[in-house]
Amino acid sequence: MSENSNWYPVALSDGVETGSSSGTHLLGEEIVIWRDGTGAPHVWEDRCPHRGMRLSFGFVRSDRIACLYHGWQYGTDGRCLAVPAHPNLKVPPSITVWRHSCHEQLGMIWAHFREATGAPGIPVEATGEVLPIRSLHIDCPADVLAEQFASFDIAPFNSELADGSRSTRRDGSLIIVTMQNGGLSETLIGGVQPLDEDHSALHAVLAVSSGDYRGAGQLHFVRFVEKLRDQLETGGRSSRAQ
Amino acid sequence: METVTFLFTGRFETASFADFARHRAARLALSAEMPDLTPSRIRITVSGEPDLVDAFEMACSLGPIDCLVADVVRRPG
């Protein structure tokens, strides 16, 4: 089994700023992704133990995330550290938010529902600089998204132009498409996040050997993934993105 | 440390309310005993930090979605 089997990308790295939080779903569970003041990411159950309010609606101050509802504050270990309405209360350790294993690499934030002993594997094709493309939600199951992403046709990854040098493989939640041409190797990676049985999210990055893809090049792939989403959501699954 | 007995009256799915109350008590580091569980009244005795006993009362005054708490009476011990 791949070491990526139980790791799922849940956001692009540049999609969650330091000192901010964001809510999403993974396998039907609500999760909050937040970055503390040092920039370290955390992935937790999106529920304040006090009243069940989503912590993703809260706010981050330094190394704590606070619930928007009554301001209960939680440290990076998930424990409640302060209850503003009871400033003298010694908060018991039982008031703790459920944490998931979290890792950041390949331009993505990853989550693992069980306690992970390692980190998600980095594909050997992902050499060079990693450029973010975009994240987007798609109303289709994760397997359908992965299948369609793997079979896309978009310049310069067109199979007919790459002179047979295009390769595609799946590694856990990643779809890795590599094009080799003229001594250059470029890799488009799609991280597939199963939101629930019927909905998914795509986190796309480029691993490139030159900076030629910055700016307009990234926009080119942004348009591709948006078109892919449109095709999947409107049922045009037999056509190819251009 | 404070010990308080709450008498909740209203309409209850007793198993649902008991699970809810036990979960809340555990979260708030309170000990809880439920000697009286009926569809119309539930008696719970909890012990722990006074502020957290108050938090328990507030949480249980809402209760789970399939229960309706009409009134809460609180007495020491």
Contacts between the chains, C-beta under 8 A, distances in Angstrom:
chain1	res1	chain2	res2	distance
A	49	B	27	5.3
A	50	B	55	7.4
A	50	B	59	8.0
A	51	B	59	7.4
A	83	B	51	7.5
A	86	B	51	4.2
A	89	B	49	6.5
A	89	B	51	4.7
A	89	B	52	7.3
A	90	B	49	7.2
A	92	B	28	7.0
A	92	B	29	3.3
A	92	B	49	7.3
A	92	B	52	7.2
A	93	B	29	7.8
A	94	B	26	6.1
A	94	B	27	5.6
A	94	B	28	7.1
A	94	B	29	4.7
A	95	B	27	5.8
A	95	B	28	7.0
A	95	B	29	7.6
